[in-house]
């Protein structure tokens, strides 16, 4: 395990304009950020002449993952290619939504499949996480019974990350066959709660290795 420090947990508000069926980029507003700095040291009496058996426990903060949570809102609009609005129908009330995060600068949403073990292992290698306790391949779980990701055609999920905190968020791991990279998604829950019991529409964790990395954010709502 690569120990302590520096994984930020960020509260983000996503805003998306719905203009077509595929997932699209979002506006981002960072609301808050925090990290765990380790346990506070406590003292124990040391009595002269005594020999004491003392069991110690410690939690260290991973440096290999980052997490995000927050709210998602959107609008339905008719826009030109430059983003100028012709007509805006206002806020959308969605019945199905996803948030996606990926290191890929470009995504072909028509060639997305459920990630395989080899895809996950390749990402571990790319991030320098292979062999680590916190490797993606040690964090993923079987997700074959999870709901499909469906933004026009159903995508079967093979593996994902099951977060037991909060509302039990589930994060499908997808793969872009065109651009050869992983995409981490999460099923949006408009009545959900994050790990800290705060109201949240989504909670997602993404691998970083032990360096800061850029992730691109997409969302889909309907």
C-alpha positions in Angstrom: 0.0 0.0 0.0 1.3 3.5 -0.8 0.4 5.3 2.4 -0.6 8.6 3.7 -1.8 11.9 2.4 -3.2 13.7 -0.5 -6.3 12.3 -1.9 -8.8 15.1 -2.1 -12.5 14.5 -1.8 -14.2 17.2 -3.8 -17.8 18.5 -3.8 -18.7 19.5 -7.3 -21.8 20.9 -8.9 -22.3 19.7 -12.5 -24.5 21.6 -14.9 -25.2 20.2 -18.4 -27.1 21.5 -21.3 -29.0 18.7 -23.1 -28.6 19.0 -26.8 -28.2 15.4 -28.1 -28.4 11.8 -27.1 -24.7 11.1 -26.3 -23.1 12.1 -23.0 -21.6 15.6 -23.2 -19.3 17.8 -21.2 -20.5 19.7 -18.2 -19.9 23.0 -16.4 -18.0 22.4 -13.1 -18.2 24.4 -9.9 -15.8 23.2 -7.1 -17.8 23.7 -3.8 -15.4 22.1 -1.3 -12.3 19.9 -0.9 -11.0 17.9 1.9 -8.5 15.2 2.8 -7.7 12.9 5.7 -4.4 13.8 7.4 -4.2 10.7 9.7 -5.2 10.0 13.2 -4.3 12.4 16.0 -1.6 11.1 18.4 -2.8 10.2 21.8 -0.8 9.5 25.0 -0.7 6.6 27.4 0.7 6.4 30.9 4.1 4.9 31.1 4.5 3.6 34.6 8.0 2.8 35.9 8.6 -0.9 36.4 5.6 -1.9 34.2 5.7 -4.0 31.0 2.5 -3.5 28.9 1.2 -5.2 25.9 -0.2 -2.5 23.5 -2.1 -3.2 20.3 -2.0 -0.4 17.8 -4.2 0.3 14.7 -3.7 3.0 12.1 -5.6 4.1 9.0 -3.5 5.6 6.2 -4.8 7.8 3.4 -4.3 6.4 -0.1 -2.4 8.5 -2.6 -3.7 6.5 -5.6 -7.4 7.5 -5.8 -9.5 10.6 -5.7 -13.2 11.0 -5.1 -15.9 13.4 -6.2 -19.5 13.9 -5.1 -22.1 16.6 -5.6 -25.2 17.5 -7.5 -26.2 17.4 -11.2 -28.6 19.7 -12.9 -29.4 20.4 -16.5 -31.4 22.2 -19.1 -33.0 21.4 -22.4 -32.0 23.8 -25.1 -31.6 24.3 -28.9 -28.1 25.6 -29.5 -25.8 26.3 -32.5 -22.4 24.6 -32.8 -20.8 27.6 -31.0 -23.0 27.0 -28.0 -25.2 30.1 -28.6 -28.8 29.4 -27.5 -31.7 29.7 -29.9 -34.3 28.5 -27.4 -34.1 27.3 -23.8 -36.8 25.1 -22.2 -35.3 25.5 -18.8 -34.4 22.9 -16.2 -34.8 19.2 -17.0 -36.4 16.7 -14.6 -34.5 13.6 -15.4 -35.6 10.0 -14.8 -32.2 8.5 -15.8 -28.8 10.0 -15.6 -25.1 9.1 -15.4 -21.9 11.0 -14.6 -18.6 9.9 -16.3 -15.0 10.7 -15.7 -12.1 9.7 -18.0 -8.5 10.5 -18.8 -9.3 10.4 -22.5 -9.4 13.9 -24.1 -11.7 12.5 -26.7 -14.4 9.9 -26.4 -16.3 7.9 -29.1 -19.6 7.3 -27.3 -20.6 4.9 -30.2 -17.8 2.4 -29.4 -18.2 2.1 -25.6 -18.2 -1.4 -24.1 -18.0 -2.9 -20.6 -14.3 -3.0 -19.5 -12.6 -6.3 -19.4 -9.9 -7.5 -16.9 -7.2 -6.9 -19.5 -8.5 -3.3 -20.0 -8.3 -2.7 -16.2 -4.9 -4.3 -15.9 -3.6 -2.1 -18.7 -4.9 1.0 -16.9 -3.2 -0.1 -13.7 0.1 -0.4 -15.6 -0.4 3.0 -17.2 -1.0 4.7 -13.8 1.9 2.8 -12.1 -0.7 1.0 -9.8 -0.1 -2.6 -10.8 1.0 -4.6 -7.8 -0.4 -2.1 -5.4 -3.0 -3.0 -2.7 -5.2 -0.2 -4.1 -4.9 -1.2 -7.8 -8.0 -0.9 -9.9 -7.9 -4.6 -10.4 -8.0 -5.1 -6.6 -10.8 -2.6 -6.1 -13.2 -3.6 -8.9 -16.0 -6.1 -8.3 -18.2 -8.2 -10.6 -20.9 -6.0 -12.0 -22.6 -8.3 -14.4 -25.9 -8.0 -12.6 -25.9 -4.2 -12.5 -28.2 -2.2 -14.8 -26.9 -1.5 -18.3 -25.6 1.9 -19.2 -28.1 3.1 -21.7 -27.9 6.5 -23.6 -29.4 5.1 -26.8 -28.1 1.6 -26.9 -27.6 -0.6 -23.9 -24.1 -1.3 -22.8 -23.6 -4.3 -20.5 -21.4 -3.8 -17.5 -18.8 -6.4 -16.6 -16.9 -4.7 -13.7 -17.4 -1.8 -11.4 -16.6 -0.2 -8.1 -19.1 -0.8 -5.3 -18.9 2.1 -2.7 -20.7 1.0 0.4 -20.7 4.5 1.9 -23.6 6.9 1.6 -26.3 5.6 -0.7 -24.2 2.6 -1.8 -23.0 4.2 -5.0 -22.1 1.8 -7.9 -19.5 2.9 -10.5 -19.5 0.9 -13.8 -16.1 0.7 -15.5 -16.4 1.2 -19.3 -13.9 1.1 -22.2 -13.7 3.2 -25.3 -12.7 0.8 -28.0 -11.7 3.6 -30.4 -9.4 5.6 -28.1 -8.3 2.6 -25.9 -9.1 4.0 -22.4 -11.2 3.5 -19.4 -14.3 5.5 -18.5 -15.5 5.5 -14.9 -19.3 6.1 -14.5 -21.8 6.3 -11.8 -25.6 5.9 -11.7 -27.1 9.2 -10.7 -29.5 9.2 -7.7 -31.4 12.4 -7.3 -32.4 11.4 -3.7 -28.9 10.1 -2.8 -26.5 10.8 0.1 -22.7 11.0 -0.1 -20.3 9.3 2.3 -20.7 12.2 4.8 -24.6 12.0 4.8 -24.8 15.1 2.7 -27.4 15.2 0.0 -25.8 14.3 -3.4 -26.8 13.2 -6.8 -23.6 11.2 -7.4 -20.4 10.0 -5.8 -17.5 8.6 -7.8 -13.9 7.6 -7.3 -11.2 7.6 -9.9 -7.6 6.3 -9.9 -4.8 8.7 -10.2 -1.6 6.8 -9.3 0.5 9.0 -7.0 0.4 12.1 -9.1 -2.2 14.7 -10.1 -4.0 13.9 -13.3 -6.5 15.6 -15.5 -9.9 13.9 -15.8 -12.6 15.0 -18.3 -16.2 15.1 -17.0 -19.3 14.1 -19.0 -22.9 13.5 -18.0 -26.1 12.1 -19.6 -29.6 13.0 -18.5 -33.0 12.1 -19.9 
